[in-house]
Amino acid sequence: MIYGDAHALGWVMLTAALWPVFDMLLILRHRGKKAIAFGVHGVTAAVMVVAALLLLLG
């Protein structure tokens, strides 16, 4: 963001989208509520991936 490079920011966001995915997997692994795992962490990861793809393609 400092350099104004949307392509680099897209790669950073795509990489950062792994964190909510791993959080979701941890919740599911430890028998947490599936609605929270998918509803919070899954949707967060999906939104981050969409935003990253828009930055990479735009």
Helices and strands as residue ranges (DSSP letters): H 6-16, H 18-29, H 34-36, I 37-42, H 43-57
